[in-house]
Amino acid sequence: MIEKINWDAIPVEEVNPSMKRKIISGEKLMIARMNFKDGYVVPLHSHMNEQITHVLSGKIRFWFGGDKEETLDLNPGEVVVIPANLPHEALMIGEVEEIDTWAPPRQDWLDGSDHYLRK
């Protein structure tokens, strides 16, 4: 059965004092709506999931590659597609609201083993 979901009905998970998220997951796709405090850094990491990031407010500065050789700033309304297994790090500039989508779903986010974010 098809179910309509409202973001307001999804419980907020406080991953750490600077990051909150709401997650909706299907069988082959997952989406998360997140809020970050200014200055928060998502540490350099990679995953087997393809990722699409869409900034709603604030700015995210990304570094890509194992040596962070490529930099990209993402402003409100802008989207980036991050290929699977590409190392990336992100700095939140201002209060950031964004939506990430992954295929397949991030199992580490669903089972709470995403320790790199929980510091």
C-alpha positions in Angstrom: 0.0 0.0 0.0 1.2 3.5 -0.8 1.6 5.7 2.2 1.8 9.5 2.3 4.4 10.8 4.7 4.7 14.3 6.1 8.2 15.5 7.3 6.5 16.9 10.4 5.4 13.4 11.5 9.0 12.0 11.4 10.8 12.0 14.7 13.9 14.2 15.0 17.1 12.3 15.9 19.8 14.4 17.6 23.0 12.7 16.2 25.2 15.1 18.1 24.8 18.6 19.6 25.3 20.2 16.1 23.4 17.8 13.9 19.7 16.7 13.8 18.1 14.6 11.2 14.9 12.9 10.0 15.1 9.8 7.9 12.7 8.1 5.5 13.8 4.9 3.9 12.5 2.6 1.3 13.9 -0.7 0.0 16.3 0.9 -2.5 16.4 4.5 -1.6 16.8 6.7 1.6 16.3 10.4 2.2 17.2 12.5 5.2 16.3 16.0 6.1 19.0 17.6 8.3 19.8 20.7 10.3 23.4 21.6 11.2 24.8 24.4 13.4 27.3 26.8 11.9 30.9 25.5 11.9 30.0 21.8 12.1 32.4 19.6 10.1 31.3 16.2 8.7 34.6 14.3 8.9 36.3 12.9 5.8 34.5 9.7 4.9 33.3 7.6 2.0 30.5 5.0 1.5 29.3 2.6 -1.1 26.1 4.6 -1.5 25.6 7.2 -4.3 24.6 10.5 -2.6 22.7 13.6 -3.7 22.8 16.6 -1.5 20.4 19.6 -1.9 21.0 22.7 0.2 17.8 24.4 1.4 19.5 27.2 3.5 23.0 28.1 4.6 26.1 27.0 2.7 28.1 23.8 2.6 31.7 23.7 1.6 32.7 20.2 0.4 36.2 18.8 -0.1 36.4 15.7 -2.4 39.2 13.1 -2.7 41.5 11.4 -0.2 43.7 14.4 -0.1 40.7 16.8 -0.3 42.1 18.0 -3.7 38.7 19.4 -5.0 36.6 22.0 -3.2 33.0 22.9 -4.0 30.6 25.4 -2.2 26.9 24.6 -2.3 24.4 27.4 -1.8 20.7 27.3 -1.2 18.9 25.7 -4.2 22.1 24.0 -5.4 22.5 20.2 -5.7 25.6 17.9 -6.0 25.7 14.2 -7.0 28.5 12.4 -5.1 29.6 9.1 -6.6 29.8 6.0 -4.5 33.2 5.5 -2.7 34.4 9.1 -3.2 35.9 10.4 0.0 34.3 13.7 1.1 34.3 16.2 4.0 31.8 19.0 4.6 31.9 22.3 6.5 28.6 24.0 7.4 28.7 27.8 6.9 25.9 29.4 8.7 22.9 27.4 10.0 22.3 24.7 7.3 19.2 22.9 6.3 19.7 20.3 3.6 18.3 17.1 2.2 20.5 14.1 1.3 19.3 11.1 -0.7 21.2 7.8 -1.0 21.0 4.6 -3.1 21.0 2.1 -1.6 19.9 3.2 1.9 22.7 3.9 4.4 22.5 0.9 6.7 24.9 2.6 9.2 22.4 5.4 9.6 19.5 3.0 10.1 21.3 0.9 12.7 23.2 3.7 14.5 26.7 2.5 13.6 27.6 5.9 12.0 30.1 6.5 14.8 32.0 9.1 12.7 29.0 11.5 13.2 28.3 10.7 16.9 31.3 12.4 18.4 
